[in-house]
Amino acid sequence: MDINFPLILVVLVFVSGAIWLADWLFLAKRRQQAVAAVDTQFANVQIDAGQQQAVYEEAKAAAAQEPVAVEYAKSFFPVLFIVLILRSFLAEPFQIPSASMVPTLKIGDFILVNKYTYGIRLPVVRTKVLDLNEPQRGDVMVFFPPHRPKTYFIKRVVGLPGDEIRYINNVLYINGEKQPQKLVAALPPANPQFHLMKESIDGVEHDMRKHVVPGRLSQNGSWVVPEGHYFMMGDNRDNSSDSREWGPVSEDAIVGKAFAVWMHWDSFFSLPSFSRVGSIQ
């Protein structure tokens, strides 16, 4: 089951903020009145450093005591509100769960996604309120795919609205132009099963991996990208479910641009590593 964390965060911020506001408007005044009543009650009593002082302090503390819900709301609301602002409008962390972007991103990589590069969107409803930049070919982008609209996916943008995309025997053609590839390594050396490549899209290089024998989605395909949509492909071309299988991604399904790896953690029982920290190309 997919957990809608943005919705949970918004609800927590709303509830904690509402409790804090209700306390400020109503409950705090009652506590102030109770404290004043205690002061009035002890006004004519000679309070010394002994038992009477202790009774007075205890009575005053009891009158000023905040309900547990208010204490928690005041503690959590500022933190939750800051987290909501940061992850909704600035940057959001994600963990890579699959090998579809190998060798660029590996399982266990923790990445940061820029939430404002492609425009400012409201949390949960995802309505765009401010246009900024548009996705470019070669960007690594997080989005919701059409076949799983509540699940985050990450792939590379290879096609813009109006582009004609062809993918033939693991070679990418955009609007009839072949995108260059350079062999980096054939692995394993004794009996190569796949090739590590440098692929260039619009003159910008990135790493990609393809099998020696092209897979089902890599043999022969042709698509035209509709307006308001983007064609996405994984860098691990023969081990990626992407737009070749389920179609282009709508503009309103965009989450943001992945720009950095900040940690790698293989499993709960291993130690985190920072050897892969760096920008995403």
C-alpha positions as CSV (number, residue, x, y, z in Angstrom):
1,M,0.0,0.0,0.0
2,D,1.3,3.4,-1.0
3,I,1.5,5.8,2.0
4,N,0.5,9.4,1.1
5,F,3.1,11.1,3.3
6,P,2.3,14.7,2.0
7,L,-1.3,14.3,3.0
8,I,-0.4,12.9,6.5
9,L,2.0,15.8,7.0
10,V,-0.6,18.4,6.0
11,V,-3.1,16.8,8.3
12,L,-0.7,16.8,11.2
13,V,0.2,20.5,10.6
14,F,-3.4,21.4,10.4
15,V,-4.4,19.5,13.6
16,S,-1.5,20.7,15.7
17,G,-1.9,24.3,14.5
18,A,-5.7,24.2,15.2
19,I,-5.1,22.9,18.8
20,W,-2.5,25.6,19.3
21,L,-4.8,28.3,18.0
22,A,-7.8,27.1,20.1
23,D,-5.6,27.2,23.2
24,W,-4.4,30.7,22.4
25,L,-8.0,31.9,21.8
26,F,-9.8,30.1,24.6
27,L,-8.0,27.8,27.0
28,A,-5.0,30.1,27.8
29,K,-7.4,32.8,29.1
30,R,-9.0,30.3,31.4
31,R,-5.6,29.3,32.8
32,Q,-4.7,32.9,33.3
33,Q,-8.0,33.4,35.2
34,A,-7.3,30.3,37.3
35,V,-3.8,31.6,38.1
36,A,-5.2,35.0,39.1
37,A,-7.8,33.3,41.3
38,V,-4.9,31.4,43.1
39,D,-3.1,34.7,43.6
40,T,-6.2,36.3,45.0
41,Q,-6.8,33.3,47.3
42,F,-3.3,33.5,48.8
43,A,-3.2,37.3,48.8
44,N,-4.1,37.6,52.5
45,V,-2.2,34.6,53.6
46,Q,1.3,35.0,55.0
47,I,3.4,33.0,52.7
48,D,6.8,31.9,54.2
49,A,9.5,29.6,52.9
50,G,7.9,26.6,54.4
51,Q,4.9,24.5,53.8
52,Q,2.6,27.4,52.8
53,Q,5.0,28.5,50.0
54,A,5.0,24.9,48.6
55,V,1.2,24.8,48.7
56,Y,1.0,28.1,46.9
57,E,3.5,27.1,44.2
58,E,1.7,23.7,43.7
59,A,-1.7,25.4,43.3
60,K,-0.3,28.0,40.9
61,A,1.4,25.3,38.8
62,A,-1.8,23.2,38.7
63,A,-3.8,26.2,37.5
64,A,-1.3,27.0,34.8
65,Q,-0.9,23.4,33.6
66,E,-1.5,23.0,29.9
67,P,-3.5,20.0,28.6
68,V,-1.3,17.2,27.2
69,A,-2.6,17.8,23.6
70,V,-1.7,21.5,23.8
71,E,1.8,20.7,25.0
72,Y,2.4,18.2,22.1
73,A,0.8,20.7,19.6
74,K,3.1,23.5,20.7
75,S,6.1,21.2,20.5
76,F,5.4,19.6,17.1
77,F,3.6,22.4,15.1
78,P,6.7,24.5,14.4
79,V,8.8,21.5,13.4
80,L,6.1,20.0,11.2
81,F,5.4,23.3,9.6
82,I,9.0,23.9,8.7
83,V,9.3,20.3,7.3
84,L,6.1,20.9,5.2
85,I,7.5,24.1,3.7
86,L,10.9,22.6,3.0
87,R,9.7,19.3,1.3
88,S,6.7,20.9,-0.5
89,F,8.4,23.9,-2.0
90,L,12.2,23.5,-1.8
91,A,13.7,20.0,-1.7
92,E,12.4,16.5,-0.8
93,P,14.5,13.4,0.0
94,F,13.8,10.0,-1.7
95,Q,15.4,6.6,-1.6
96,I,16.0,4.7,-4.8
97,P,14.1,1.3,-4.5
98,S,15.0,-0.3,-7.9
99,A,17.8,-0.8,-10.4
100,S,16.1,1.0,-13.3
101,M,18.5,4.0,-13.2
102,V,21.7,2.0,-12.9
103,P,24.5,3.0,-13.3
104,T,23.5,6.6,-12.6
105,L,21.5,5.7,-9.4
106,K,21.8,2.5,-7.4
107,I,19.4,0.8,-5.1
108,G,19.9,2.4,-1.7
109,D,20.9,5.8,-2.9
110,F,19.3,8.7,-1.0
111,I,18.7,11.6,-3.3
112,L,17.4,15.2,-3.1
113,V,14.7,16.4,-5.5
114,N,14.3,20.1,-6.3
115,K,10.6,20.9,-5.9
116,Y,10.6,24.4,-7.5
117,T,12.7,23.9,-10.7
118,Y,9.6,23.1,-12.7
119,G,7.3,25.5,-10.9
120,I,5.7,25.8,-7.4
121,R,2.9,23.4,-6.7
122,L,0.6,23.2,-3.7
123,P,1.1,20.1,-1.5
124,V,-1.4,17.1,-1.8
125,V,-3.6,18.7,-4.6
126,R,-0.4,19.5,-6.6
127,T,-1.9,22.5,-8.4
128,K,0.8,24.6,-10.0
129,V,0.7,28.2,-8.7
130,L,3.8,29.5,-10.2
131,D,5.5,28.6,-13.6
132,L,9.3,28.7,-13.6
133,N,11.2,26.3,-15.9
134,E,10.2,23.4,-18.1
135,P,11.9,19.9,-18.1
136,Q,14.7,19.5,-20.5
137,R,16.0,16.5,-22.4
138,G,18.4,14.6,-20.1
139,D,16.9,15.8,-16.8
140,V,16.5,13.1,-14.1
141,M,13.0,13.6,-12.9
142,V,10.7,12.3,-10.2
143,F,7.0,11.9,-11.2
144,F,3.8,9.8,-10.9
145,P,3.4,7.4,-13.9
146,P,0.0,7.1,-15.6
147,H,-0.4,3.4,-14.6
148,R,0.5,4.0,-10.9
149,P,-0.6,7.6,-10.1
150,K,0.2,7.4,-6.4
151,T,3.7,5.9,-6.7
152,Y,6.9,7.9,-7.1
153,F,9.0,7.0,-10.1
154,I,12.4,8.3,-11.3
155,K,13.6,8.3,-14.9
156,R,15.4,10.4,-17.4
157,V,13.6,12.8,-19.7
158,V,14.3,11.8,-23.3
159,G,11.3,13.3,-25.1
160,L,9.6,16.7,-24.9
161,P,6.1,17.6,-26.1
162,G,5.9,17.1,-29.9
163,D,9.1,15.0,-30.1
164,E,9.2,11.8,-32.2
165,I,11.1,9.2,-30.3
166,R,12.5,6.0,-31.8
167,Y,14.4,3.3,-29.9
168,I,15.9,0.6,-32.1
169,N,18.3,-2.0,-30.9
170,N,19.2,0.1,-27.8
171,V,19.9,3.2,-29.8
172,L,17.9,6.4,-29.2
173,Y,16.7,8.6,-32.0
174,I,15.0,12.0,-31.3
175,N,13.3,13.7,-34.2
176,G,15.3,11.5,-36.5
177,E,18.7,12.3,-35.0
178,K,20.7,9.4,-33.5
179,Q,21.9,10.2,-30.0
180,P,25.6,9.2,-29.8
181,Q,26.9,6.4,-27.5
182,K,30.4,5.5,-26.5
183,L,31.4,2.2,-25.0
184,V,32.9,2.4,-21.5
185,A,33.1,-1.3,-20.6
186,A,31.8,-4.7,-21.5
187,L,30.9,-6.7,-18.4
188,P,31.8,-9.3,-17.3
189,P,35.0,-9.2,-19.5
190,A,35.2,-12.9,-20.1
191,N,31.6,-13.2,-21.3
192,P,30.0,-9.8,-21.7
193,Q,26.3,-9.7,-20.9
194,F,25.8,-5.9,-20.9
195,H,27.6,-2.7,-21.9
196,L,28.3,0.4,-19.9
197,M,27.9,3.4,-22.2
198,K,28.2,7.1,-22.3
199,E,25.1,8.4,-24.1
200,S,24.8,12.0,-25.3
201,I,21.4,13.7,-25.4
202,D,21.4,17.2,-26.8
203,G,25.2,17.2,-26.3
204,V,25.1,16.4,-22.6
205,E,26.6,13.0,-21.6
206,H,25.3,10.6,-19.0
207,D,25.9,7.0,-18.0
208,M,23.6,4.2,-19.2
209,R,23.6,0.4,-19.4
210,K,22.3,-1.9,-22.0
211,H,22.3,-5.6,-22.6
212,V,24.3,-7.1,-25.4
213,V,21.1,-8.6,-26.7
214,P,18.4,-5.9,-26.6
215,G,15.4,-6.7,-24.4
216,R,11.7,-6.6,-25.4
217,L,11.3,-2.8,-24.9
218,S,14.6,-2.0,-26.6
219,Q,14.3,-3.7,-30.0
220,N,12.0,-1.5,-32.1
221,G,9.7,1.2,-30.9
222,S,8.3,4.5,-32.2
223,W,6.3,7.2,-30.3
224,V,5.2,10.8,-30.7
225,V,5.0,12.7,-27.4
226,P,1.7,14.6,-27.0
227,E,1.5,18.2,-25.9
228,G,1.8,18.6,-22.2
229,H,3.6,15.3,-21.8
230,Y,7.2,13.9,-21.5
231,F,8.8,10.7,-22.6
232,M,10.7,9.0,-19.8
233,M,13.3,6.2,-19.9
234,G,15.5,4.5,-17.3
235,D,19.3,4.5,-17.7
236,N,19.3,0.7,-17.2
237,R,17.5,0.4,-20.6
238,D,16.8,-3.4,-20.5
239,N,15.7,-3.4,-16.9
240,S,13.3,-0.4,-16.7
241,S,9.6,-0.1,-16.9
242,D,9.1,3.3,-18.4
243,S,7.3,5.3,-21.2
244,R,8.1,2.6,-23.7
245,E,5.7,0.4,-21.8
246,W,3.1,2.7,-20.1
247,G,3.3,5.9,-22.2
248,P,4.4,9.5,-21.7
249,V,4.0,11.3,-18.4
250,S,1.6,14.2,-18.0
251,E,3.0,17.6,-17.0
252,D,0.7,17.7,-13.9
253,A,2.3,14.4,-12.7
254,I,5.7,16.0,-12.3
255,V,7.2,16.1,-8.7
256,G,10.6,17.6,-9.3
257,K,14.2,17.4,-10.6
258,A,16.6,15.0,-8.9
259,F,19.9,16.9,-8.4
260,A,22.1,15.2,-5.8
261,V,22.9,11.9,-4.0
262,W,23.5,12.7,-0.3
263,M,23.9,9.2,1.1
264,H,23.9,5.5,0.2
265,W,22.5,2.8,2.6
266,D,22.3,-0.8,1.3
267,S,20.2,-2.2,4.1
268,F,19.1,-1.6,7.7
269,F,21.8,-3.9,8.9
270,S,24.6,-2.1,7.1
271,L,26.4,1.2,7.7
272,P,25.4,4.3,5.6
273,S,28.1,5.3,3.1
274,F,28.8,8.8,1.8
275,S,31.1,7.6,-1.0
276,R,28.5,8.3,-3.7
277,V,27.7,11.8,-2.6
278,G,27.5,14.2,-5.5
279,S,25.4,15.8,-8.2
280,I,23.3,13.7,-10.5
281,Q,24.2,13.9,-14.2
